[in-house]
Each structure stands twice: as structure tokens, then as C-alpha cells.
Amino acid sequence: MTISIDSNIIAALWNDHDPLNEVAVRIFGLIGHDRLVVSGSVYSELMAGPLRDEASLDLFFKDTGIEIDWEIGEEVWREAGRAYSGFAKRRKHSGAGPPRRIFTDFLIGAQAVIRGYTLLTLDERLYRASFPKIRVESF
């Protein structure tokens, strides 16, 4: 099985003061011999973190054996657009206003769905609502 890791898991893992740090550490400890990947979107999001640059990210991914799936492709873009559109409509109909999520979340979810990956995230609710066929692991 291939597990795609959402940026929120890695961000919590790197921040000892994050309330979800212990959960992220526990999750990483539970991962067995599955193939681990992050999307190029996750890599790019992580570059915005404090003290993160390409060299430190590349070293982290090399040391952990996590692969980066750089390929997106038309099918992923279309799936992400459909999911984002559905999200915007659900928010509007609920009276919550315009979308309050970044599009990257939808690229991450779409890539997992299209590739058949299981998504490891701390934001299960968004992904299950936006991608009914997604396999999600959340703790």
C-alpha cells in the first residue's frame, strides 16, 4: 500500500509545541513497511515553514525514505477542481460564506484519489467530504 502524507502531519511532527505533535510522532511510529509519499504540493507548502529550505527538506525526505510524487497531470487537476467547486458550493449553501481553504488541500486529496493512495492526515473531515472515494487514515 502507498500512503500519501498530508503537510499537517509533517508540520506537527516538526513542531514540539504543536498540540498535535504527540499524535504525529505516534503516527510515524506506527507506519510499517508501506511506501510513503508526499505530493509536490506538500513539499512546496513545507518550504514556507520556519527554518525550512530545499536542502533541509531534501535531507528530511531522504532520511525518512519518503518519496515525492512530483507528477500531477490533467486528471488530478480536474478532480481537484471538481472537489474545490463542491466545497465552495457546500459552504455557500450552509451560509458559511466563500471558501476558507487553500486549493493545495484539494490537489493533495485529488492526487491521493487518482493514484489510489491512502491519505494520512489530521484533517479527515475535509477530505472525506470533498473526496467520497478517498481512503483516509487519521488519528
BALOKE-41841 format. One record per residue (C-alpha): z, y negated, x negated; residue in one letter. Coordinates in steps of 0.1 Angstrom, whole numbers, padded with zeros to 4 digits, always signed. Layout:
<nodes>
ZYXa;...
</nodes>
This chain:
<nodes>
+0000+0000+0000m;-0007-0036-0011t;+0020-0062-0004i;+0010-0098-0004s;+0039-0121-0012i;+0043-0155+0005d;+0052-0185-0016s;+0085-0189+0002n;+0098-0156-0013i;+0090-0167-0048i;+0103-0202-0043a;+0136-0188-0031a;+0137-0164-0059l;+0133-0192-0085w;+0160-0214-0069n;+0196-0202-0074d;+0208-0229-0049h;+0184-0219-0022d;+0203-0203+0007p;+0176-0175+0008l;+0178-0168-0030n;+0200-0137-0025e;+0176-0124+0001v;+0146-0130-0022a;+0164-0113-0051v;+0172-0083-0028r;+0136-0081-0016i;+0123-0080-0052f;+0148-0053-0059g;+0135-0032-0030l;+0099-0033-0040i;+0089+0000-0054g;+0056+0010-0068h;+0034-0008-0043d;+0006-0031-0055r;+0018-0067-0054l;-0005-0096-0050v;-0004-0133-0041v;-0033-0153-0028s;-0048-0181-0048g;-0032-0204-0022s;+0003-0192-0031v;-0004-0197-0068y;-0016-0233-0060s;+0015-0240-0039e;+0038-0228-0066l;+0023-0252-0091m;+0039-0280-0071a;+0074-0267-0078g;+0097-0283-0103p;+0090-0273-0139l;+0060-0251-0129r;+0027-0253-0146d;-0002-0229-0151e;+0013-0214-0183a;+0047-0206-0167s;+0031-0192-0136l;+0007-0170-0155d;+0036-0157-0176l;+0057-0150-0144f;+0028-0131-0128f;+0021-0112-0160k;+0058-0102-0165d;+0062-0091-0129t;+0029-0073-0126g;+0019-0094-0095i;-0018-0098-0093e;-0035-0129-0080i;-0062-0124-0053d;-0084-0155-0060w;-0112-0144-0036e;-0112-0160-0002i;-0146-0156+0014g;-0161-0166+0047e;-0142-0140+0068e;-0108-0153+0056v;-0118-0189+0062w;-0129-0181+0097r;-0098-0161+0105e;-0076-0189+0091a;-0094-0215+0112g;-0090-0194+0144r;-0053-0189+0137a;-0047-0226+0129y;-0066-0236+0161s;-0045-0212+0182g;-0013-0226+0166f;-0023-0262+0173a;-0031-0252+0210k;+0003-0234+0214r;+0022-0265+0200r;+0003-0288+0223k;+0008-0267+0254h;+0045-0264+0246s;+0049-0302+0243g;+0059-0300+0207a;+0030-0322+0195g;+0005-0319+0168p;+0006-0290+0142p;+0035-0293+0118r;+0024-0265+0094r;+0001-0268+0064i;-0032-0250+0066f;-0023-0230+0035t;+0000-0208+0055d;-0029-0198+0076f;-0051-0189+0046l;-0022-0167+0033i;-0020-0149+0066g;-0057-0146+0071a;-0062-0131+0036q;-0035-0106+0043a;-0050-0096+0076v;-0086-0093+0064i;-0077-0074+0032r;-0053-0051+0051g;-0023-0063+0030y;+0013-0062+0043t;+0027-0097+0040l;+0062-0102+0026l;+0075-0135+0039t;+0106-0153+0050l;+0086-0169+0079d;+0079-0138+0101e;+0077-0157+0133r;+0048-0179+0124l;+0027-0151+0110y;+0033-0127+0139r;+0025-0154+0165a;-0007-0165+0146s;-0020-0131+0135f;-0012-0104+0160p;-0027-0077+0138k;-0008-0086+0107i;+0017-0062+0091r;+0048-0083+0081v;+0079-0074+0061e;+0107-0099+0064s;+0144-0098+0058f;
</nodes>
